[in-house]
Amino acid sequence: DSIGATQAKICLGWCASVFFMDVAFSLFRSFPFLFLTGRKGSGKSTIAEWLTYIFGLETGGKMIKETTPVAIQRYLAYYSSLPVFLDEYRNTKDIAYKAGMLRNCYNRQSAGKGIKSDFGIREAKIRGTLILTGEETPEDNALLSRCICINVSVKNRKENQYNWFMDNMLKFSAIAYKLIKNRPSLIKTFSESVTGAREHFVTKIENKKEAVDDRTAINYGVVVSGYETLFGVDEEFRDSIETETVRIFKETESEHIMQTFLDDIV
């Protein structure tokens, strides 16, 4: 009701897959971010906050502009296999310079720092993932390609369920409890599903003479597998995601070409 059926399924699929992040990472050495974008007042930050309650995180988002790269890395180390919610992403210099560090979180590549001793380094481990929100999506194509983007729009809203969410959001962590409790028996289900989904998207799309890269196929394969682990197989959802992967790949490629052109002019 709040953001549209497919968008909601993608969000819930991503959230469910977070509890199997280690499985996805062992297979693909990566895990996608969730990026909610939309105009001011569209409800993107509110939706993101409601999603964090699934993980039992009730502190709201961190303002990305005021949060230093060191602090972000430490949050990602502390919140093992849980998301860190960074709000108000913009393509301004004081935020864009953090793009490199954010990109590396996709592959859990951390930064090292030398210590005063002649020998030894200090390194912040990356153990979590990211939920990002903002009116602007990243101009950095490499960061954008690491994100599952959801456009939150008032026109997609069938009914305002704000009061229901506010009354019930403290119960959302029951979803996490269910997944963690049954995780041992669900690991095989998720592993087989995510491998099959990635192959499904690449093969079926290639058969239709369309193009999609491995990263896009993996990102959306993770989402589908998370959703199906939580709710069961949904062929209609798979078909809609198949169309989405092609659209996203084409859009990302064209935006990359345009951004490179504009950067060259500047």
Buried (B, 14 or more C-beta within 10 A) or exposed (E): EBBBEBBBBBBBBBBBBBBBBEBBBEBBEBBBBBBBBBEEEBBBBBBBBBBBBBBEBEEEBBEBBEBEBEEBBBBBBEBEBBBBBBBBBBBEEEBBEBBEBBBBBBBBEBBEEEEEEEEEEEEBEBBBBBBBBBBEBBBBBBBBBBBBBBBBBEEBBEEEBEEEBEEEBEEBBEBBEBBEEEBEEBBEBBBEBBBBBBEBBBEBBEEEEBEBBEBBBBBBBBBBBBBBBBEEEBEEBBEBBBEBBBEBBEEBBEBBEEBEEEEEEE
